Amino acid sequence: MQNEVKNIWVADDHQLVVDGIKLLLSQKNNVKVIGESNNGNDLIQALKNHPIDFIISDLKMPGLNGFTLMSIIKENYPKIPLLVISMSDELEIIYKLFQTEVEGYILKNSGKDELFNAIDNILDGKIHYEGVLMQQILEKQRLKSVASENKNTELSARELEVLKLIANEKTSKEIAEILFIGKQTVDFHRLNIYEKTGTKTLAGLIKYAIHHQIV
């Protein structure tokens, strides 16, 4: 993780939650809260006007909210990591956020350690979905993969690009720079490629690419 201090923006329609997060983050040396929003519209405006490095946001707020808000952020600001903190533990909601390439998700009943771990992991270029939630996502991915085995699931154009670069021994960071996307986005594509191809290792993935004449 880089040593420079990252600018964080906190968005939640409950001021007590915002104040609590700001108080906790005042204990971390590698981040600084530079502002807050109480609705989705203000968050989008803040992204246009402030040097934000990292977003912590609720899922449901007045104005723009939910998947619409998250999709707008990921589409227009793909390199700014997004950590969602919500009360909802509904798998379908969380899985949809995962597919939207939101980097992290933790529950509001989590403790300080979970919040700090999530921030540090995401700043390190990793994906962080709270323990049991990640297990449920992976299981859903596995079931989805099994269900689609007989449907000749194909890799998307972007996934093919990523696979070719992986086969050419490019790292996630290098792939992100070549394709002008975030490293976390590359990691999402990697996970989907592994699921779709039924491979578990890099060697297996390269073997798949060669067998199917992708490289």
N, C-alpha and C positions, 0 to 999 in steps of 0.2 A: 504493500500500500504506500502511496506517495506520502511524504512528510508534510507537504503544504496543507494549509488549513482550507477546508472545503466550505463553500457558502451553502447553507441549507435554508430552504423555504418550507414552512409548516402550514398546512391547510386543513382546517377542521371547523365545522360550524358550531362546536362547543368550545367556548373560550377557556373553560377550565382544563380541557384536554390540551389545547394549545399551550397554555401556561405551564402545564405539567411537563410536556415534552421539552419546552424551552428550558425549564429548570434542570431537567435531567441532562440535557445536552450541554449545559453550562459546565458540566463536570468533565467533558471530553475535550482534549487539547487539539484534536485534529479536525474539528468542525466548529462552525460559527453560524448561529441562526441570524440571518440578515433581514427576515421579514415574515409576515404571516398573512393568511387570507382566511375568510370565513365562508367563502363560496367559490364555486368553480370558475365563474366568470372573472373574479378578481385574480384567481391563480393564473389563468391564461394571460391576463393583462400584465401580471408581475413577471411572467416569463419573457415578455417583450421588452420590459424596462429595467430588469435587474440581472446582474451576473450570477445566476443561480447554477450551482454545481450539482445539487442533489435535492430531490423533492420528497417530503414526507406528507402523505395526504390521506384523508378519510375517503371512503368510497362514495358515501351518500351525503351530499350537501345541497343547499339551495342553488338554483340556477343550473348551469352545466354540472352534471354529476355522473357517477357510475361509469359504465363502459364508454359512453360518449366522451366524457372528459378524459379518461385514460387513453382512448384511441387518438384523440386530438393531440395529446401530449407526446405519445410515442411516434406519431406520424410527423409532427413538426419539430420535435426536439428529441430525436432518437438517441442522442449521446448523453442526455441528462438522465441519470438513474432515478427510478421512482420506487419508493417503498410505500405500500398501502398498509394502513393500520385501521382495522375495522372490527366491528362486533360480530360480523357474519362468519360462520364456519361452514357455510353451505358449499359443498364440493363443486357444484356446477358453476357457481359464481367465481370461485377461486380458480377453477380450471380455465374459465373463459379469460380471466385476467392473465393467466399463464400463457395462453395462446396469443394474447394481445402483446406479449413480450414485456410485461411488467416485471421488473427485476426482483421484487421482494413483496412478501405479504406476511404480516404477523397480526395476531389478535390483540384487541385492546386490553384483555385481561393478562397479557404477558407482562413480565417484569423488566427491570432495567437491563439485566444481562442479555435478554433476548433482543431488546431494541439495539443495544450497543453491538452485539454480534451481527445483527442484520446489517447495520450501517457499515461496519468494518468489512464484512464479507462482500457486500455490493461494491464498496470502494475498491476492493481488491479485484474487481471484475468477475465476481461469482454471482450466482443466483441464490437468493435466500428465501425459502418458504418454510415457515415454522415446522419443525420436525414431523409431526404426524400429518400435517397438511401435504408436505412433500411426498411422503409415502403414499398418500391417497392419490395424488396427481400421477405418480409413476405407475401405480396400479391401474388407474384409468387409462393411461397411455398404453399399458401392456394389453389391457382388454380390448381397447380400440384397435390395436395392431393385430391381435388375434382375429377379431371380427372382420377385419378388412383383408385378411390373407387371400381369400378367394375372389377379391375384387380387383386384383392386379393394381394395388396402390402404386402410384407413380410419384417420383420426386418432382417437386416444383422446379421451375427454372432457376430460382435463387438457390435452392438446395443442391441442384446439379453444379452450380458455380462453386458453392462451398465445398462440395465433395471433391471436385477436380483439384481445388487448391489444397485440400487436406491430403489428397493422394500425392501431391507434389511437395509434401512435407512442410507446408506452411503452418505456422502457429496461428492460434485464434487472433492474436494481436495483429499479425501480418495480414491475415484474411480481412480483418476489419478495416485496415488501412487501404487495402487494394480495392475493396468493394464500397468504401466510404460509408460503413455502418458501424454501430457500436459493438464492442467485444461481447457484451452480453447477448446481443442479437445473434452473433455467430454461435454462441453457446446454445441458444435456443434451436438454431438450425441443426447443430451437431446432434442434439438430443433427438430431434425429429428424424434425422437421417438414420441414426442407430435404430430407432423404433421401426421405421419403414423398411429398412433393409434386413432387419432381424440379426444384425451383427452386434457384437459386444466389445470388440477390441479394435484398435487402430489397424492392426494387421488384417483382421477380418473385413474391415471397411475397404481397405485398399484392394484386397482380393476380390471383393464384390465389384468394385469400380473397374478392375481389369476384366473380370468375367463378363460384365455387361458392356464392355467397350466404351466406358465413360471416359477413360484416359488411354 
